[in-house]
Amino acid sequence: MLKKLNEATDYIRSKSSLNPKVGIILGTGLGGLVNEIKVEATIPYGSIPHFPVSTVEGHKGQLILGTLAGKEIVAMEGRFHYYEGYEMADLAFPVRTMKLLGVELLLISNASGGLNPDFEIGDCMFITDHINLMGTNPLIGKNYSELGPRFPDMKEVYDQELIHKATSIAANFGIRYQTGVYAAVTGPTFETPAEYQYIRFCGADAVGMSTVPEAIVARHCGMKIFAISVVTDLGVPGKIVEITHQEVIEAAAKSEPLMTMVIKEMLSGIEE
């Protein structure tokens, strides 16, 4: 596996002279952030050795290297999901590749269903913690000590200082925001009303089909993590309506400029 990671990393380095310290994973309908990046290289996933390929609408499927808010970054325009038929090791591969590229801070975005009755469609939720309801873990299997410890601590997956910065930025710009716990399920079905109720009872404020595997791997690799979830539909009793993937994409796209503003301002305030 390390050989494959090194081959992918070497290929990416052959396409760009940048040394990114920041990695970004863009979720469903949230690819507009790419328009703010001063792009040096665009690399389709299919051309990167051993890289998975996105199969879901709303996930373009390319790696972007460039600068954002004066920081060198590598961004995934489109992610991979367990429900696509990939193994957890496949979901781990891009994050580990970022680690070998030199990434120290990972910014993750997603679209989610809001479970907290105080939430509204379009809210940006800064993730404070997560619950893994996927029934598996991307670290199962052989551990590579070069990447991280066998038993990584998960006391603070999401960096509290970055969450505080995000709330300050949102307040300063008048952006409606929430903080809360994100639960990850496998999908690809949206949840039933009973499942929404169960997941809320478990302690989650929002639910989705991504992010947690990537965050676990990033934590294993020793990265700092900040994650933002855009609420695109509601799983609150009395507010549950039939939802389609296209509606999720459209709802996420409406709030994407707010998410982009928070991320740009956050990066601007980070010392080199």
N, C-alpha and C positions, 0 to 999 in steps of 0.2 A: 504493500500500500504506500509506503514512503517513497518507493521508486516512482509510482504513478504520480504522487503529489509533486515530486521534484520535476518530473517531465512536464506537467501542466504549468508549474511555476516558471520553468525555464522558457517555455513557449510564450507565456504572457510577457515576460521580461524582454524577450526578443522583439516585441511589438511596441514597447514604450520605455522611455528613459526615466520615468517617474519612480519614486520610492514612496508609495502611499502609506501613511500611518493611519488613515481613516478608511474603513470599509462601510459601504451602504448597501442594504438589501431593500429593494422597492417592491411593495406588495400590490395586490390587485387594484388597478385603476389609479395607482399612485406614481406612475412613471414620469409625470410632468416635471419632477425635480431635475431630470436629465437636461431640460432646456436651460437650466441655470448653471450647468457645468461647462467650463471651458475645456472642450474635449481634445485630448491628444491622440487617443486611439480607441476604436470601437472594434471589439472582437466577438464575432458570433460564437455562442457556446459550442456549436457543432465543430468548430475548427480547433478548439482547445483539447489536447489529448486527455482522454478519460473523463471529460466533463459531461454531466447529464445535459439533457436538452429540455427546455420548457415545452409543455404540450397544452397549456391552458390559456384560453382567451384572456387578454389583459396582462399577459406576461410576455414581453417582446422576445426575450431570449438572447441577450448580449451583455458582454462585460464592457464597461466604460471606464477608461482611465483619463484623468484630467485634473483640473483644479476647481474647487468650490470654496467661496469665501476665503480665498488665498491659501487653502490647504490642498495638498496633493491627496487625491482620493481614488479609490477603485469602487465602482458601483455595479451591482447586479441589477440590470433592468429586466426583471422577471426572476422568479424563484422556482424551486421545485417542491412538490408536495408528496407526502406519503401515499395519498390516494391515487396518484398517477401511476402507481405500481412500482415506484422506486423503493429500494431498500433504505433503511436508515443511514447506512454507510454512504449512500449516494447523496443524501441531504447534508451529510457532514463534510463531504469532499470540497465544495466551494469555500466554506468557512476556513477549513484547514489550509486550503491554497492561499487564501488571504493572509493567514498567519505567516506562511512561509514568504509571502511578498513583503512582510514587515508591518502589517496592520496591527495596531494596538487598541484602537477604538472602533467598535462595530455599532452602527446605527441601523435599526431594523424597523420597518413599517409594515403594517397590515391593515386589512379591512376586517371588521368584526361585527358580531351581533351584540347589542347592548342588553345586559341583564339587569343592571341597576335601574330601579324605577325613576331615579333622578336624571338619567341620561336621555339625550335627545339625538335623533339622527343628525349627523354632521359634527357631533362632538369629537374632539381629539382627546384621547385618553393616554396619559403617560403611564406606562406599565411599571408598577412598583414591585410586583411579584407574579409568579405564574403557578398554575396547577397542570401537571401533565396527565391528561386523561386519554392518551393515545395507546396505552397498553404496551408500550415498548420504549426503548431509550437508545439514542444514537451511539452511546458509549458501550453498549453490549458487544462483547467479543474481545479480541486481543487488544490490550492497551499498548500504546506506543509512548514510552516515557519521554521521547523527544518532543512530543506534542503536549503532554500533561500527565497528571498523576492518575493512578488507578481509581482513587476515590476522591474526586474533586468536591470541595465544600460548596454548598449552595445557599449559604446564609444570606448573601447579598449578591444576587445575580445581576440586578439592574442598579447601576451606579447612583447612589443617593445624591451626590453633588450635582450630577448632570440633570437629575429629575428636578432638583431645586432651581437650577438655572433655567430649565424649560418652563417651569411654572412662573418664574419672574418675567421671562420673555413674553409668554402668553398674556400675562396680566398687563404688561407695558403696552402691548399692541392691541389690547381689547379682544383677544381671541378667547372664545369660550372653550374651556378645557376641563378635563376630569383627571383624576388619578385613580388607579385601581388595579385589581388582579385579573389577569388574562388566563383563561383556560383553553387548552388545546385539545381538540378531538380529531379523529382521522378524516371525517367527511367520507365521500363527497356529498352526502345528503345534508341538507340543512336540518336543524334540530326539530324534534316534535315539541309541542307545548310541555309535555311531561319531562322531556330531556332538558329543556330550558329551566324548568323549575328545579330539577335535580342539580344541574350545574350551578345554579344560583345558590342552592342550599349548601353546596360544597364550599362556597366562599368566593365565587368568581363574580366580577362585575361585567365581563365581556367574554365572548367565546369565538373561537376561530379555528382554522385548520392549518396553522403554520406557526412560525416564530419560536416556539418552545424548543424544537430540536436544534435549531440554529443557535439559540441562546445557550443551551446546554453545552454544545460543542465549543462555542466561543469562550464560555466560562472555563471549560476544561483547558483551553489554550492560553488562559490568563489574560484575555482581552477585557477591557472595560466595555460595558454594554448600555446603550440607551435604546428604548423601544417605544414607539408611538403607534396607537391603534385608532383608526378612524371608524367611528360607529356608523354603519351603513344601513342597519335595520334593527328592530327591537324585538327581544324575546321576553317582553314583560306581559304578564296576563292582562288581557283587554286591549293590547296594542300589537298583537301578533297578526300579521297579514301574510298572504302568499307572496313569496319573494323569488326572483330569478337571478341568475348570475349576472345578467346584463344590467339589472337594476342595482346590484351591488357595485359594479364597475362605475356606473353613472353617479351614484351617491358618493363614492370615494373620490371621483374626479372633482366634484364640486368643492370638497374640503381640502383637496391636495395643495392649493396655494397657501393655505394656513399652515399645513404641515411643513411645506417647503420654507416658509418664513421662519418658523421655529428652528429648523435644522440649520439654515444659513446663519442666523443670529448666534446660535450655539457655537458653531464652528468658528465664527469671527472672534468669539470671546475666549477661545482656547489658546493657551500659550504653546508655542512650538517647543 
